[in-house]
Amino acid sequence: MEHYQLIIAYDGTEYRGFQRQADSATIQGELETALRKIGWQGETIYAAGRTDTGVHASGQVVSFTHDWQHSEMDLLTALNHFLPNDIAVQSVTLIEDEFHPRYNALSREYQYAITFSPVPLPHKERFMWRINGEWDWDVVNETTMLLVGEHDFSQFGKPFKPGSSTNRNVLVSKWIQVNPTDRVYTIEANAFLYHMVRRIVFILCKIGEGRTSREEVQKALAGEKNIIPPGIAPACGLKLTKVRYNDNVKD
C-alpha cells in the first residue's frame, strides 16, 4: 500500500460541495467513484478543506492509500479518464504515511473574483460575482489591509466546532486588478471559519458602496457584535487556490 497525494481542480457549480453526501453529487463522491473503478478499496479519502456548494478549486489537496502497481502519471491519467469533465487531477505524488492534508496544513489560500457589469456575462457568471456599480477602492483597500494579522473573526464566520476559538491569523489580504472590469481578492490564513471568505468579501462590498465603514470593521475585528451588516457573497466567485505545508511535504 502506498500513500498518495493529489492536487485537484474543479468547477464546483454543479456540486453540493466537497464532502460526500448520500443523495447529492459532490467532489469527494465523484473522486471516490473514479478511484473504485481502478481497484481502490479504501473507505474514504482525506482533503485539506471541505469547500461549500458551488465553490471551486485549483489547488485542493487530497490523500489516500492504494495498492497501485503503476506509475504516478498512470494514476493521474486513469483518474482523469473516469472523472467528469469539471473535475481534474493536476498532480500525483507519493507521500509519507503520516501525512494528512488537513491537519498538516500550515495555511490555505483562497481567491474571490468579481466583475463589474450592468448586464449578465455568460462567460463569467459561473466563476465571478457580477456587480452593477463601482466601489470606492481607496477605502476598500485600506479596510482590506486591516484584516492582516491575528483577530477575532467571530463576526465574519462560524467555527466548525461550536464553542471553539474564532481567532484566525490572516497572512495575506489584497486585491489585484486583472483588467478594467475584473478584480481578484486573495486571502491566506492559518485557518478559516465557515463562510469567512465570502463574508469578508460581502463586507468589503458594503465598504465600497459606502454602506458600512472602516471603523465598524475595526470594531467587528475586536469582537463587537451586530456592528456590520449581515450577508455573504455568492459562492460562484470563490476558489481554493493553494494549501501550504512544511518544506518536506509538497504543495
PyMOL commands that set and color helices and strands:
alter all, ss='L'
color gray80, all
select helices_A, chain A and resi 12-14+27-36+72-82+137-146+154-156+196-208+214-221+235-237
alter helices_A, ss='H'
color red, helices_A
select strands_A, chain A and resi 2-10+46-47+56-66+87-94+107-116+129-131+149-152+167-177+182-189+238-244
alter strands_A, ss='S'
color yellow, strands_A
deselect
rebuild
show_as cartoon
